[in-house]
Amino acid sequence: MTKADIVTSISENLGMDKTDVQNIVESFMGEVKEALEEGENVYLRGFGSFIIKKRAEKTGRNISKNTTIKIPAHNIPAFKPSKVFVEGVKSKVKVD
């Protein structure tokens, strides 16, 4: 599912104009991104949390040059689904 699919679905469900829904969806995503860039986690009860995970410094390898490189410690954004979300997916999606 793409952002356009989400906008279309919400627009049809709520009877709103697609451009209004697209502005709302993009605004939501912008707010989440901005909060994470400021070091804040975003908690959506019943859905999940957008959190910042810390990655420790580690040693990697450049295979083409056969050298080791240091990868500095850094933060990455991550999504942690709520228990309700996980249970819903487990119960409704068949394992292939």
SENULO-386192 format. One line per 4 residues: number of its first residue (from 1); for each residue x, y, z of N, C-alpha, C, O. Coordinates in nm, 2 decimals, padded with zeros to 4 digits. Layout:
REM residues N
NUM) X/Y/Z/X/Y/Z/X/Y/Z/X/Y/Z | ...
END
This chain:
REM residues 96
1) 00.08/-00.12/00.00/00.00/00.00/00.00/00.09/00.12/00.00/00.18/00.13/00.08 | 00.06/00.22/-00.08/00.14/00.34/-00.10/00.06/00.46/-00.03/-00.05/00.44/00.02 | 00.13/00.57/-00.02/00.07/00.69/00.04/-00.06/00.73/-00.04/-00.16/00.77/00.02 | -00.05/00.72/-00.17/-00.16/00.75/-00.26/-00.28/00.66/-00.23/-00.40/00.70/-00.22
5) -00.25/00.53/-00.20/-00.36/00.43/-00.17/-00.42/00.47/-00.03/-00.54/00.46/-00.02 | -00.34/00.51/00.06/-00.39/00.55/00.19/-00.48/00.67/00.18/-00.59/00.68/00.24 | -00.44/00.77/00.10/-00.51/00.89/00.08/-00.65/00.86/00.01/-00.75/00.91/00.06 | -00.64/00.78/-00.09/-00.77/00.74/-00.16/-00.86/00.67/-00.06/-00.98/00.70/-00.06
9) -00.81/00.57/00.02/-00.90/00.50/00.11/-00.96/00.59/00.21/-01.08/00.58/00.24 | -00.88/00.68/00.27/-00.94/00.77/00.38/-01.04/00.86/00.31/-01.14/00.89/00.37 | -01.01/00.91/00.20/-01.10/01.00/00.12/-01.23/00.94/00.10/-01.34/01.00/00.12 | -01.23/00.81/00.05/-01.35/00.74/00.03/-01.43/00.71/00.16/-01.55/00.72/00.16
13) -01.36/00.67/00.26/-01.42/00.64/00.39/-01.49/00.76/00.46/-01.59/00.75/00.52 | -01.42/00.88/00.45/-01.47/00.99/00.52/-01.55/01.09/00.43/-01.61/01.19/00.48 | -01.55/01.06/00.30/-01.62/01.15/00.21/-01.55/01.29/00.19/-01.62/01.39/00.17 | -01.42/01.29/00.21/-01.34/01.42/00.21/-01.27/01.43/00.07/-01.25/01.33/00.00
17) -01.23/01.55/00.04/-01.16/01.57/-00.09/-01.02/01.51/-00.07/-00.96/01.52/00.03 | -00.97/01.45/-00.18/-00.84/01.39/-00.18/-00.72/01.48/-00.14/-00.63/01.45/-00.07 | -00.73/01.61/-00.19/-00.63/01.70/-00.16/-00.62/01.74/-00.01/-00.51/01.75/00.04 | -00.74/01.75/00.05/-00.74/01.78/00.19/-00.68/01.66/00.27/-00.61/01.68/00.36
21) -00.72/01.54/00.23/-00.67/01.42/00.30/-00.52/01.41/00.28/-00.45/01.38/00.37 | -00.47/01.44/00.16/-00.33/01.43/00.13/-00.25/01.53/00.22/-00.15/01.50/00.27 | -00.31/01.65/00.23/-00.24/01.75/00.32/-00.24/01.71/00.46/-00.14/01.73/00.53 | -00.34/01.64/00.51/-00.35/01.59/00.65/-00.25/01.48/00.67/-00.17/01.48/00.77
25) -00.24/01.39/00.57/-00.15/01.27/00.59/00.00/01.33/00.58/00.08/01.28/00.66 | 00.03/01.42/00.49/00.16/01.47/00.48/00.20/01.55/00.60/00.31/01.55/00.65 | 00.10/01.62/00.66/00.12/01.70/00.78/00.15/01.61/00.90/00.24/01.63/00.98 | 00.08/01.50/00.91/00.10/01.40/01.01/00.24/01.34/01.00/00.32/01.33/01.10
29) 00.28/01.30/00.88/00.42/01.24/00.86/00.52/01.35/00.89/00.63/01.31/00.95 | 00.50/01.47/00.86/00.60/01.58/00.89/00.61/01.60/01.04/00.72/01.62/01.09 | 00.50/01.60/01.11/00.50/01.61/01.26/00.58/01.50/01.32/00.66/01.52/01.41 | 00.56/01.38/01.28/00.63/01.26/01.33/00.78/01.28/01.30/00.86/01.26/01.39
33) 00.81/01.31/01.18/00.96/01.33/01.14/01.02/01.44/01.23/01.13/01.42/01.27 | 00.95/01.55/01.24/01.01/01.66/01.32/01.03/01.63/01.46/01.13/01.66/01.52 | 00.93/01.56/01.52/00.95/01.51/01.66/01.07/01.42/01.68/01.15/01.44/01.77 | 01.09/01.33/01.59/01.20/01.24/01.60/01.33/01.31/01.58/01.43/01.28/01.64
37) 01.33/01.41/01.48/01.45/01.49/01.46/01.49/01.57/01.58/01.61/01.60/01.60 | 01.39/01.60/01.67/01.42/01.68/01.79/01.45/01.59/01.91/01.46/01.64/02.02 | 01.45/01.46/01.88/01.48/01.36/01.99/01.37/01.31/02.07/01.38/01.25/02.17 | 01.24/01.34/02.03/01.12/01.30/02.10/01.07/01.17/02.03/01.06/01.16/01.91
41) 01.02/01.08/02.11/00.95/00.97/02.06/00.80/01.00/02.04/00.75/01.10/02.11 | 00.73/00.93/01.95/00.59/00.96/01.93/00.51/00.84/01.96/00.54/00.73/01.91 | 00.41/00.85/02.05/00.33/00.73/02.10/00.19/00.75/02.05/00.12/00.85/02.08 | 00.14/00.65/01.98/00.00/00.64/01.93/-00.06/00.52/01.99/-00.04/00.41/01.95
45) -00.14/00.55/02.10/-00.20/00.44/02.17/-00.29/00.35/02.08/-00.37/00.40/02.01 | -00.27/00.22/02.09/-00.34/00.12/02.01/-00.28/00.10/01.87/-00.33/00.01/01.80 | -00.18/00.18/01.84/-00.12/00.17/01.70/00.03/00.13/01.72/00.07/00.02/01.67 | 00.10/00.21/01.79/00.24/00.18/01.81/00.32/00.31/01.84/00.26/00.42/01.87
49) 00.45/00.30/01.84/00.54/00.41/01.88/00.65/00.43/01.77/00.71/00.33/01.72 | 00.67/00.55/01.74/00.79/00.59/01.65/00.89/00.63/01.75/00.88/00.73/01.82 | 01.00/00.55/01.75/01.11/00.57/01.85/01.24/00.59/01.79/01.26/00.57/01.67 | 01.33/00.64/01.87/01.47/00.66/01.82/01.55/00.55/01.89/01.56/00.53/02.01
53) 01.62/00.47/01.80/01.71/00.36/01.85/01.85/00.41/01.84/01.89/00.47/01.74 | 01.93/00.37/01.94/02.07/00.41/01.94/02.16/00.29/01.89/02.14/00.18/01.94 | 02.24/00.31/01.79/02.33/00.21/01.74/02.47/00.24/01.80/02.52/00.35/01.78 | 02.53/00.14/01.86/02.67/00.16/01.91/02.77/00.16/01.80/02.75/00.12/01.69
57) 02.89/00.22/01.83/03.00/00.22/01.74/03.04/00.08/01.71/03.04/-00.01/01.80 | 03.07/00.05/01.59/03.12/-00.09/01.56/03.22/-00.09/01.44/03.24/00.02/01.37 | 03.28/-00.20/01.43/03.38/-00.21/01.32/03.32/-00.29/01.20/03.26/-00.39/01.22 | 03.33/-00.23/01.08/03.28/-00.29/00.96/03.39/-00.32/00.87/03.51/-00.29/00.90
61) 03.36/-00.39/00.76/03.46/-00.42/00.66/03.43/-00.37/00.52/03.31/-00.37/00.48 | 03.53/-00.31/00.45/03.51/-00.27/00.31/03.57/-00.39/00.23/03.69/-00.40/00.22 | 03.48/-00.47/00.18/03.52/-00.59/00.12/03.60/-00.57/-00.01/03.70/-00.64/-00.04 | 03.57/-00.46/-00.09/03.64/-00.44/-00.21/03.78/-00.40/-00.19/03.87/-00.43/-00.27
65) 03.81/-00.33/-00.08/03.95/-00.28/-00.04/04.01/-00.37/00.06/04.13/-00.36/00.09 | 03.93/-00.46/00.12/03.98/-00.55/00.22/04.04/-00.48/00.34/04.15/-00.51/00.39 | 03.96/-00.38/00.39/04.01/-00.29/00.50/03.89/-00.29/00.60/03.78/-00.32/00.57 | 03.93/-00.26/00.72/03.83/-00.24/00.83/03.80/-00.09/00.84/03.89/-00.01/00.82
69) 03.68/-00.06/00.87/03.64/00.08/00.90/03.56/00.09/01.03/03.49/-00.01/01.07 | 03.56/00.20/01.09/03.49/00.23/01.21/03.36/00.29/01.17/03.36/00.40/01.10 | 03.25/00.24/01.21/03.12/00.29/01.19/03.08/00.36/01.32/03.06/00.30/01.43 | 03.07/00.50/01.32/03.04/00.57/01.45/02.90/00.54/01.50/02.81/00.49/01.43
73) 02.89/00.56/01.63/02.76/00.55/01.70/02.66/00.65/01.63/02.70/00.76/01.60 | 02.54/00.60/01.62/02.44/00.69/01.56/02.30/00.65/01.60/02.28/00.54/01.66 | 02.20/00.74/01.57/02.06/00.71/01.61/01.99/00.68/01.48/02.02/00.74/01.37 | 01.88/00.59/01.49/01.80/00.56/01.37/01.65/00.57/01.42/01.62/00.53/01.53
77) 01.56/00.61/01.33/01.42/00.60/01.36/01.37/00.46/01.35/01.42/00.38/01.26 | 01.28/00.42/01.43/01.22/00.28/01.42/01.07/00.29/01.46/01.03/00.39/01.53 | 01.00/00.19/01.43/00.86/00.18/01.46/00.84/00.05/01.54/00.88/-00.06/01.50 | 00.77/00.07/01.66/00.74/-00.05/01.74/00.59/-00.06/01.75/00.53/00.03/01.81
81) 00.53/-00.16/01.69/00.38/-00.17/01.69/00.33/-00.21/01.83/00.40/-00.27/01.91 | 00.21/-00.17/01.86/00.15/-00.20/01.99/00.11/-00.35/01.99/00.11/-00.41/01.89 | 00.08/-00.40/02.11/00.04/-00.54/02.13/-00.09/-00.57/02.05/-00.10/-00.67/01.99 | -00.18/-00.47/02.05/-00.31/-00.49/01.98/-00.28/-00.50/01.83/-00.34/-00.59/01.76
85) -00.19/-00.42/01.78/-00.15/-00.42/01.64/-00.09/-00.55/01.60/-00.13/-00.62/01.50 | 00.01/-00.60/01.68/00.08/-00.73/01.65/-00.02/-00.84/01.66/-00.02/-00.93/01.57 | -00.11/-00.85/01.76/-00.21/-00.96/01.77/-00.30/-00.96/01.65/-00.34/-01.06/01.60 | -00.34/-00.84/01.60/-00.43/-00.83/01.49/-00.37/-00.89/01.36/-00.43/-00.96/01.28
89) -00.24/-00.85/01.34/-00.17/-00.91/01.22/-00.15/-01.06/01.24/-00.17/-01.13/01.14 | -00.11/-01.10/01.36/-00.09/-01.25/01.38/-00.22/-01.33/01.35/-00.21/-01.43/01.29 | -00.33/-01.27/01.39/-00.46/-01.35/01.38/-00.52/-01.34/01.24/-00.59/-01.43/01.20 | -00.49/-01.24/01.16/-00.56/-01.22/01.03/-00.47/-01.25/00.91/-00.53/-01.27/00.80
93) -00.34/-01.25/00.93/-00.25/-01.27/00.81/-00.20/-01.42/00.82/-00.14/-01.46/00.92 | -00.23/-01.49/00.71/-00.19/-01.63/00.71/-00.04/-01.64/00.68/00.02/-01.56/00.60 | 00.03/-01.74/00.74/00.17/-01.76/00.72/00.18/-01.85/00.59/00.11/-01.95/00.57 | 00.27/-01.80/00.50/00.28/-01.87/00.37/00.37/-02.00/00.39/00.39/-02.07/00.29
END
